[in-house]
Structures are given as C-alpha cells and as structure tokens.
Amino acid sequence: MHIHTRKWIKELLKTLGFDLENPHFTETPDRVAEMLISEIDVPGPPKLKTFPSENDQMVVLCNHEVWGRCPHHLERIHYRVWVGYIPNGQVVGVSKLARAATYFFSRWKIQEDNTEELANYIYKHEQLRPLGVGVCAIGKHMCMSARGAKSTGVVVTTALRGVFLANPSTKEEFLRWVKKP
C-alpha cells in the first residue's frame, strides 16, 4: 500500500505543478504516504481492562485531546473529548478510556458517529457494565475554519446512555465537567 500511496502523492504534487526536484519536496511523497497510512491503519479499539471496585460515583476523563480527519475534505479536526461513566462493581483502567477515545476520534468518520460509537463501546462492555455513560466531544474542524465558512466556531456532540440519559441531575453533573471552549 505504501508504494501505491507514495506514487499517488507524487502524481498529485506533479499535477498541481510542484517541482519534486526542489529539496523541500523530494521526500514529501514518502512523508505524506507514511502519515496517511499510519492514520488509517489503526488496530481495533483497545481492550478495556476492568478492576473490582465499590466506587459508585461518576468517573470522568476530562479534556482528552485527539486529532482526526473530516471524511468529506480530509482536513484535520482537533477534538477535546470527555468520557464519563458510573461504575457497577467494576472500574476501567483510566488509560484505556483515553485510548478508546483516541481510537474512535482519530478515525476518518464524522464527529457525530465517533461520539455515538465510543459511548456504545463503553456502555455495552461486558465486564464493565456501567450504569451509565456520557461522551462529549468538542471539535474544531479545519474544513470549516481554514476554508469554506471560515468560521472559528466549534462543533459539540454528546451521547448519553443509561442514568446519564434517564436522570437529569446525573446528566447535569457530567456536563458541568465539560468546560466551555
């Protein structure tokens, strides 16, 4: 795949009129191919390691930063992600929450789907079985800010499951952790 991707990048740069003999561009096809392949060739979501716990209060990963890409323009998206859950006899290793958020939000999918899929992945986990899950993502879309609308605004998506959806005070507690951009 790397050879084909490199060739495609090289042809694209030539078609756009760039001089590939210029020292700034001689290795560009390789660098771009490696970057794209590393972003696409990501293994599945991490296994969530759980540990027994009597904690029954909300656990929240706050302000986790992830870079993704817009599937419509291939532009970068800078995400800040919050993931919360209420344990049900088990807690998850906190680094696994960050890895799961990185996995879902670094994929080339729309922000709305990434948010839903991360919430479902945690909520439906067989060993964790949380009473509820909340995911909030704030995305700064370069396709919106650097081109097109030229807006400096951000996009906010949420996905709530279990008590986060059923209990307004639980929802409110989670959303208080989400700081305004």
CYANA upper distance limits for C-alpha pairs under 8 A (distance plus 0.5 A):
  1 MET  CA      5 THR  CA      6.52
  2 HIS  CA      6 ARG  CA      6.44
  2 HIS  CA     33 ALA  CA      6.76
  2 HIS  CA     34 GLU  CA      7.63
  2 HIS  CA     37 ILE  CA      7.77
  3 ILE  CA      7 LYS  CA      6.61
  4 HIS  CA      8 TRP  CA      6.62
  5 THR  CA      9 ILE  CA      6.68
  5 THR  CA     33 ALA  CA      5.99
  6 ARG  CA     10 LYS  CA      6.59
  6 ARG  CA     29 PRO  CA      5.56
  6 ARG  CA     30 ASP  CA      6.10
  6 ARG  CA     32 VAL  CA      8.06
  6 ARG  CA     33 ALA  CA      5.75
  7 LYS  CA     11 GLU  CA      6.66
  7 LYS  CA     29 PRO  CA      7.84
  8 TRP  CA     12 LEU  CA      6.59
  9 ILE  CA     13 LEU  CA      6.68
  9 ILE  CA     29 PRO  CA      5.76
  9 ILE  CA     32 VAL  CA      7.81
  9 ILE  CA     33 ALA  CA      7.61
 10 LYS  CA     14 LYS  CA      6.74
 10 LYS  CA     20 LEU  CA      8.35
 10 LYS  CA     29 PRO  CA      5.84
 11 GLU  CA     15 THR  CA      6.50
 12 LEU  CA     16 LEU  CA      6.68
 13 LEU  CA     17 GLY  CA      6.91
 13 LEU  CA     18 PHE  CA      5.92
 13 LEU  CA     19 ASP  CA      8.44
 13 LEU  CA     20 LEU  CA      8.15
 14 LYS  CA     18 PHE  CA      5.81
 14 LYS  CA     19 ASP  CA      7.33
 14 LYS  CA     20 LEU  CA      7.65
 18 PHE  CA     25 PHE  CA      8.38
 19 ASP  CA     25 PHE  CA      7.64
 20 LEU  CA     25 PHE  CA      5.64
 20 LEU  CA     26 THR  CA      5.70
 21 GLU  CA     25 PHE  CA      7.30
 21 GLU  CA     26 THR  CA      6.22
 22 ASN  CA     26 THR  CA      6.71
 23 PRO  CA     27 GLU  CA      8.40
 24 HIS  CA     28 THR  CA      7.91
 25 PHE  CA     29 PRO  CA      8.16
 27 GLU  CA     31 ARG  CA      6.86
 28 THR  CA     32 VAL  CA      6.46
 29 PRO  CA     33 ALA  CA      6.47
 30 ASP  CA     34 GLU  CA      6.60
 31 ARG  CA     35 MET  CA      6.66
 32 VAL  CA     36 LEU  CA      6.62
 33 ALA  CA     37 ILE  CA      6.54
 34 GLU  CA     38 SER  CA      6.50
 35 MET  CA     39 GLU  CA      6.83
 36 LEU  CA     40 ILE  CA      6.74
 37 ILE  CA     41 ASP  CA      6.15
 38 SER  CA     42 VAL  CA      7.41
 39 GLU  CA    106 SER  CA      7.81
 39 GLU  CA    107 ARG  CA      7.86
 40 ILE  CA    107 ARG  CA      7.59
 40 ILE  CA    108 TRP  CA      8.23
 42 VAL  CA    103 TYR  CA      8.23
 44 GLY  CA    103 TYR  CA      8.03
 45 PRO  CA     99 ARG  CA      8.29
 45 PRO  CA    100 ALA  CA      6.36
 45 PRO  CA    103 TYR  CA      6.33
 45 PRO  CA    104 PHE  CA      7.92
 46 PRO  CA     96 LYS  CA      7.23
 46 PRO  CA     99 ARG  CA      7.02
 46 PRO  CA    100 ALA  CA      6.44
 46 PRO  CA    103 TYR  CA      8.25
 47 LYS  CA     96 LYS  CA      7.97
 48 LEU  CA     92 VAL  CA      6.78
 48 LEU  CA     93 GLY  CA      7.61
 48 LEU  CA     96 LYS  CA      6.32
 48 LEU  CA     97 LEU  CA      8.20
 48 LEU  CA    125 HIS  CA      8.47
 49 LYS  CA     92 VAL  CA      6.17
 49 LYS  CA     93 GLY  CA      6.33
 49 LYS  CA     96 LYS  CA      7.74
 50 THR  CA     90 GLN  CA      6.46
 50 THR  CA     91 VAL  CA      5.86
 50 THR  CA     92 VAL  CA      4.82
 50 THR  CA     93 GLY  CA      6.70
 50 THR  CA    127 GLN  CA      7.25
 50 THR  CA    128 LEU  CA      6.77
 51 PHE  CA     90 GLN  CA      5.82
 51 PHE  CA     91 VAL  CA      5.82
 51 PHE  CA     92 VAL  CA      6.76
 51 PHE  CA     93 GLY  CA      7.99
 52 PRO  CA     89 GLY  CA      6.31
 52 PRO  CA     90 GLN  CA      4.95
 52 PRO  CA     91 VAL  CA      6.87
 53 SER  CA     87 PRO  CA      8.46
 53 SER  CA     89 GLY  CA      5.81
 53 SER  CA     90 GLN  CA      5.67
 53 SER  CA     91 VAL  CA      6.65
 54 GLU  CA     89 GLY  CA      6.25
 54 GLU  CA     90 GLN  CA      8.11
 55 ASN  CA     87 PRO  CA      7.02
 55 ASN  CA     88 ASN  CA      8.47
 55 ASN  CA     89 GLY  CA      7.69
 55 ASN  CA     91 VAL  CA      8.42
 56 ASP  CA     86 ILE  CA      6.66
 56 ASP  CA     87 PRO  CA      5.81
 56 ASP  CA     88 ASN  CA      7.03
 56 ASP  CA     89 GLY  CA      8.03
 57 GLN  CA     86 ILE  CA      6.28
 57 GLN  CA     87 PRO  CA      7.35
 58 MET  CA     84 GLY  CA      7.10
 58 MET  CA     85 TYR  CA      6.15
 58 MET  CA     86 ILE  CA      5.12
 58 MET  CA     87 PRO  CA      7.64
 58 MET  CA    174 PHE  CA      8.47
 59 VAL  CA     84 GLY  CA      5.91
 59 VAL  CA     85 TYR  CA      6.00
 59 VAL  CA     86 ILE  CA      6.77
 59 VAL  CA     87 PRO  CA      8.18
 60 VAL  CA     82 TRP  CA      7.35
 60 VAL  CA     83 VAL  CA      6.05
 60 VAL  CA     84 GLY  CA      4.56
 60 VAL  CA     85 TYR  CA      7.12
 60 VAL  CA    174 PHE  CA      8.24
 60 VAL  CA    177 TRP  CA      8.37
 61 LEU  CA     82 TRP  CA      5.98
 61 LEU  CA     83 VAL  CA      5.61
 61 LEU  CA     84 GLY  CA      6.72
 61 LEU  CA     94 VAL  CA      8.01
 61 LEU  CA     97 LEU  CA      7.64
 61 LEU  CA     98 ALA  CA      7.83
 62 CYS  CA     81 VAL  CA      7.29
 62 CYS  CA     82 TRP  CA      5.23
 62 CYS  CA     83 VAL  CA      7.33
 62 CYS  CA    177 TRP  CA      7.58
 62 CYS  CA    178 VAL  CA      7.76
 63 ASN  CA     80 ARG  CA      5.68
 63 ASN  CA     81 VAL  CA      5.78
 63 ASN  CA     82 TRP  CA      6.09
 63 ASN  CA    178 VAL  CA      8.14
 64 HIS  CA     79 TYR  CA      8.38
 64 HIS  CA     80 ARG  CA      5.84
 64 HIS  CA     81 VAL  CA      5.46
 64 HIS  CA     82 TRP  CA      6.98
 64 HIS  CA     98 ALA  CA      7.28
 64 HIS  CA    101 ALA  CA      8.32
 65 GLU  CA     78 HIS  CA      7.76
 65 GLU  CA     79 TYR  CA      6.11
 65 GLU  CA     80 ARG  CA      5.16
 65 GLU  CA     81 VAL  CA      6.89
 65 GLU  CA    102 THR  CA      8.49
 66 VAL  CA     78 HIS  CA      6.62
 66 VAL  CA     79 TYR  CA      5.60
 66 VAL  CA     80 ARG  CA      7.00
 66 VAL  CA     81 VAL  CA      8.16
 66 VAL  CA    101 ALA  CA      8.30
 66 VAL  CA    102 THR  CA      6.27
 66 VAL  CA    105 PHE  CA      7.03
 66 VAL  CA    106 SER  CA      6.96
 67 TRP  CA     76 ARG  CA      7.28
 67 TRP  CA     77 ILE  CA      6.19
 67 TRP  CA     78 HIS  CA      5.31
 67 TRP  CA     79 TYR  CA      6.54
 67 TRP  CA    105 PHE  CA      7.71
 67 TRP  CA    106 SER  CA      6.21
 68 GLY  CA     76 ARG  CA      6.28
 68 GLY  CA     77 ILE  CA      5.52
 68 GLY  CA     78 HIS  CA      7.02
 68 GLY  CA     79 TYR  CA      7.89
 68 GLY  CA    105 PHE  CA      6.35
 68 GLY  CA    106 SER  CA      4.59
 68 GLY  CA    107 ARG  CA      6.53
 68 GLY  CA    108 TRP  CA      6.89
 69 ARG  CA     74 LEU  CA      5.87
 69 ARG  CA     75 GLU  CA      5.90
 69 ARG  CA     76 ARG  CA      4.96
 69 ARG  CA     77 ILE  CA      5.82
 69 ARG  CA    106 SER  CA      7.50
 69 ARG  CA    107 ARG  CA      7.50
 69 ARG  CA    108 TRP  CA      5.60
 69 ARG  CA    109 LYS  CA      7.83
 70 CYS  CA     74 LEU  CA      5.38
 70 CYS  CA     75 GLU  CA      5.89
 70 CYS  CA     76 ARG  CA      6.81
 70 CYS  CA     77 ILE  CA      7.04
 70 CYS  CA    108 TRP  CA      6.45
 70 CYS  CA    109 LYS  CA      7.02
 70 CYS  CA    110 ILE  CA      6.94
 70 CYS  CA    141 HIS  CA      8.04
 70 CYS  CA    143 CYS  CA      7.85
 71 PRO  CA     75 GLU  CA      8.42
 71 PRO  CA    108 TRP  CA      5.71
 71 PRO  CA    109 LYS  CA      6.09
 71 PRO  CA    110 ILE  CA      7.12
 73 HIS  CA    143 CYS  CA      7.03
 74 LEU  CA    108 TRP  CA      8.31
 75 GLU  CA    141 HIS  CA      8.01
 75 GLU  CA    142 MET  CA      6.26
 75 GLU  CA    143 CYS  CA      5.94
 76 ARG  CA    141 HIS  CA      7.00
 76 ARG  CA    142 MET  CA      5.99
 76 ARG  CA    143 CYS  CA      7.77
 77 ILE  CA    139 GLY  CA      6.68
 77 ILE  CA    140 LYS  CA      6.04
 77 ILE  CA    141 HIS  CA      5.01
 77 ILE  CA    142 MET  CA      6.35
 77 ILE  CA    143 CYS  CA      8.49
 78 HIS  CA    139 GLY  CA      6.08
 78 HIS  CA    140 LYS  CA      5.65
 78 HIS  CA    141 HIS  CA      7.13
 79 TYR  CA    105 PHE  CA      8.02
 79 TYR  CA    137 ALA  CA      6.91
 79 TYR  CA    138 ILE  CA      6.04
 79 TYR  CA    139 GLY  CA      4.91
 79 TYR  CA    140 LYS  CA      6.93
 80 ARG  CA    137 ALA  CA      6.22
 80 ARG  CA    138 ILE  CA      5.70
 80 ARG  CA    139 GLY  CA      7.04
 81 VAL  CA    101 ALA  CA      7.66
 81 VAL  CA    135 VAL  CA      7.73
 81 VAL  CA    136 CYS  CA      6.27
 81 VAL  CA    137 ALA  CA      4.95
 81 VAL  CA    138 ILE  CA      6.94
 82 TRP  CA    134 GLY  CA      8.35
 82 TRP  CA    135 VAL  CA      6.11
 82 TRP  CA    136 CYS  CA      5.63
 82 TRP  CA    137 ALA  CA      6.90
 82 TRP  CA    178 VAL  CA      7.30
 83 VAL  CA     97 LEU  CA      7.81
 83 VAL  CA    101 ALA  CA      8.34
 83 VAL  CA    133 VAL  CA      7.93
 83 VAL  CA    134 GLY  CA      6.30
 83 VAL  CA    135 VAL  CA      5.10
 83 VAL  CA    136 CYS  CA      7.16
 84 GLY  CA    133 VAL  CA      6.11
 84 GLY  CA    134 GLY  CA      5.51
 84 GLY  CA    135 VAL  CA      6.90
 84 GLY  CA    174 PHE  CA      7.38
 85 TYR  CA    130 PRO  CA      6.77
 85 TYR  CA    131 LEU  CA      7.77
 85 TYR  CA    132 GLY  CA      5.95
 85 TYR  CA    133 VAL  CA      4.80
 85 TYR  CA    134 GLY  CA      6.76
 86 ILE  CA    130 PRO  CA      5.98
 86 ILE  CA    131 LEU  CA      5.87
 86 ILE  CA    132 GLY  CA      5.94
 86 ILE  CA    133 VAL  CA      7.26
 87 PRO  CA     91 VAL  CA      6.24
 87 PRO  CA    128 LEU  CA      7.78
 87 PRO  CA    129 ARG  CA      8.00
 87 PRO  CA    130 PRO  CA      5.39
 87 PRO  CA    131 LEU  CA      6.77
 87 PRO  CA    132 GLY  CA      8.44
 88 ASN  CA    128 LEU  CA      7.58
 88 ASN  CA    129 ARG  CA      6.70
 88 ASN  CA    130 PRO  CA      5.64
 88 ASN  CA    131 LEU  CA      6.44
 89 GLY  CA    128 LEU  CA      8.35
 90 GLN  CA    127 GLN  CA      7.88
 90 GLN  CA    128 LEU  CA      5.97
 90 GLN  CA    129 ARG  CA      8.18
 90 GLN  CA    130 PRO  CA      8.36
 91 VAL  CA    128 LEU  CA      6.98
 92 VAL  CA     96 LYS  CA      7.53
 92 VAL  CA     97 LEU  CA      7.92
 92 VAL  CA    128 LEU  CA      7.35
 93 GLY  CA     97 LEU  CA      7.58
 94 VAL  CA     98 ALA  CA      7.28
 95 SER  CA     99 ARG  CA      6.69
 96 LYS  CA    100 ALA  CA      6.44
 97 LEU  CA    101 ALA  CA      6.69
 98 ALA  CA    102 THR  CA      6.61
 99 ARG  CA    103 TYR  CA      6.54
100 ALA  CA    104 PHE  CA      6.76
100 ALA  CA    118 LEU  CA      7.67
101 ALA  CA    105 PHE  CA      6.47
101 ALA  CA    118 LEU  CA      7.22
102 THR  CA    106 SER  CA      6.19
103 TYR  CA    107 ARG  CA      7.25
104 PHE  CA    114 ASN  CA      6.02
104 PHE  CA    115 THR  CA      8.32
104 PHE  CA    117 GLU  CA      7.78
104 PHE  CA    118 LEU  CA      6.66
105 PHE  CA    109 LYS  CA      8.33
105 PHE  CA    111 GLN  CA      7.87
105 PHE  CA    114 ASN  CA      6.21
105 PHE  CA    115 THR  CA      8.26
107 ARG  CA    114 ASN  CA      8.44
109 LYS  CA    113 ASP  CA      7.26
109 LYS  CA    114 ASN  CA      7.08
110 ILE  CA    114 ASN  CA      6.93
111 GLN  CA    115 THR  CA      6.67
111 GLN  CA    137 ALA  CA      8.30
111 GLN  CA    139 GLY  CA      8.01
111 GLN  CA    157 THR  CA      7.76
112 GLU  CA    116 GLU  CA      6.92
112 GLU  CA    157 THR  CA      6.67
113 ASP  CA    117 GLU  CA      6.48
114 ASN  CA    118 LEU  CA      6.62
115 THR  CA    119 ALA  CA      6.86
115 THR  CA    135 VAL  CA      6.90
115 THR  CA    136 CYS  CA      7.53
115 THR  CA    137 ALA  CA      7.25
115 THR  CA    157 THR  CA      7.21
115 THR  CA    158 THR  CA      6.98
115 THR  CA    159 ALA  CA      6.64
116 GLU  CA    120 ASN  CA      6.69
116 GLU  CA    135 VAL  CA      8.47
116 GLU  CA    158 THR  CA      8.23
116 GLU  CA    159 ALA  CA      6.06
117 GLU  CA    121 TYR  CA      6.51
118 LEU  CA    122 ILE  CA      6.90
118 LEU  CA    135 VAL  CA      7.92
119 ALA  CA    123 TYR  CA      6.49
119 ALA  CA    133 VAL  CA      6.79
119 ALA  CA    134 GLY  CA      7.06
119 ALA  CA    135 VAL  CA      6.42
119 ALA  CA    159 ALA  CA      6.67
119 ALA  CA    160 LEU  CA      7.61
119 ALA  CA    161 ARG  CA      7.75
120 ASN  CA    124 LYS  CA      6.27
120 ASN  CA    161 ARG  CA      8.45
121 TYR  CA    125 HIS  CA      6.68
122 ILE  CA    128 LEU  CA      8.21
122 ILE  CA    130 PRO  CA      8.31
122 ILE  CA    133 VAL  CA      7.68
123 TYR  CA    128 LEU  CA      8.44
123 TYR  CA    129 ARG  CA      6.97
123 TYR  CA    130 PRO  CA      6.55
123 TYR  CA    131 LEU  CA      8.47
123 TYR  CA    132 GLY  CA      7.21
123 TYR  CA    133 VAL  CA      6.44
123 TYR  CA    161 ARG  CA      7.47
124 LYS  CA    129 ARG  CA      7.08
125 HIS  CA    129 ARG  CA      6.28
131 LEU  CA    162 GLY  CA      6.37
131 LEU  CA    163 VAL  CA      6.69
132 GLY  CA    160 LEU  CA      8.07
132 GLY  CA    161 ARG  CA      5.75
132 GLY  CA    162 GLY  CA      4.65
132 GLY  CA    163 VAL  CA      5.31
132 GLY  CA    164 PHE  CA      5.92
132 GLY  CA    165 LEU  CA      8.32
133 VAL  CA    159 ALA  CA      8.49
133 VAL  CA    160 LEU  CA      6.30
133 VAL  CA    161 ARG  CA      5.53
133 VAL  CA    162 GLY  CA      7.06
133 VAL  CA    163 VAL  CA      8.10
133 VAL  CA    164 PHE  CA      6.61
134 GLY  CA    158 THR  CA      7.74
134 GLY  CA    159 ALA  CA      6.31
134 GLY  CA    160 LEU  CA      5.03
134 GLY  CA    161 ARG  CA      6.87
134 GLY  CA    164 PHE  CA      6.69
134 GLY  CA    171 LYS  CA      8.30
134 GLY  CA    174 PHE  CA      7.57
135 VAL  CA    158 THR  CA      5.99
135 VAL  CA    159 ALA  CA      5.73
135 VAL  CA    160 LEU  CA      7.01
136 CYS  CA    156 VAL  CA      7.59
136 CYS  CA    157 THR  CA      6.18
136 CYS  CA    158 THR  CA      4.85
136 CYS  CA    159 ALA  CA      7.12
136 CYS  CA    178 VAL  CA      8.02
137 ALA  CA    155 VAL  CA      8.43
137 ALA  CA    156 VAL  CA      6.15
137 ALA  CA    157 THR  CA      5.83
137 ALA  CA    158 THR  CA      6.97
138 ILE  CA    154 VAL  CA      6.88
138 ILE  CA    155 VAL  CA      6.07
138 ILE  CA    156 VAL  CA      5.03
138 ILE  CA    157 THR  CA      7.16
138 ILE  CA    181 PRO  CA      8.41
139 GLY  CA    154 VAL  CA      5.98
139 GLY  CA    155 VAL  CA      5.58
139 GLY  CA    156 VAL  CA      6.95
140 LYS  CA    145 SER  CA      8.22
140 LYS  CA    152 THR  CA      8.25
140 LYS  CA    153 GLY  CA      7.55
140 LYS  CA    154 VAL  CA      5.32
140 LYS  CA    155 VAL  CA      7.07
141 HIS  CA    145 SER  CA      6.80
141 HIS  CA    154 VAL  CA      7.52
141 HIS  CA    155 VAL  CA      8.23
142 MET  CA    146 ALA  CA      5.68
142 MET  CA    147 ARG  CA      7.76
143 CYS  CA    147 ARG  CA      6.09
143 CYS  CA    148 GLY  CA      7.34
144 MET  CA    148 GLY  CA      6.31
144 MET  CA    149 ALA  CA      5.98
144 MET  CA    150 LYS  CA      6.23
144 MET  CA    151 SER  CA      6.36
144 MET  CA    152 THR  CA      8.23
145 SER  CA    149 ALA  CA      7.09
145 SER  CA    150 LYS  CA      4.79
145 SER  CA    151 SER  CA      5.15
145 SER  CA    152 THR  CA      5.89
145 SER  CA    153 GLY  CA      8.09
146 ALA  CA    150 LYS  CA      6.14
146 ALA  CA    151 SER  CA      8.38
160 LEU  CA    164 PHE  CA      5.96
160 LEU  CA    165 LEU  CA      5.74
160 LEU  CA    171 LYS  CA      8.37
161 ARG  CA    165 LEU  CA      5.84
161 ARG  CA    166 ALA  CA      8.47
162 GLY  CA    166 ALA  CA      6.69
163 VAL  CA    167 ASN  CA      5.74
163 VAL  CA    170 THR  CA      7.19
163 VAL  CA    171 LYS  CA      8.25
164 PHE  CA    168 PRO  CA      7.72
164 PHE  CA    170 THR  CA      5.84
164 PHE  CA    171 LYS  CA      5.20
164 PHE  CA    174 PHE  CA      8.31
165 LEU  CA    170 THR  CA      8.48
165 LEU  CA    171 LYS  CA      6.93
167 ASN  CA    171 LYS  CA      6.90
168 PRO  CA    172 GLU  CA      6.54
169 SER  CA    173 GLU  CA      6.56
170 THR  CA    174 PHE  CA      6.79
171 LYS  CA    175 LEU  CA      6.70
172 GLU  CA    176 ARG  CA      6.66
173 GLU  CA    177 TRP  CA      7.53
174 PHE  CA    178 VAL  CA      7.70
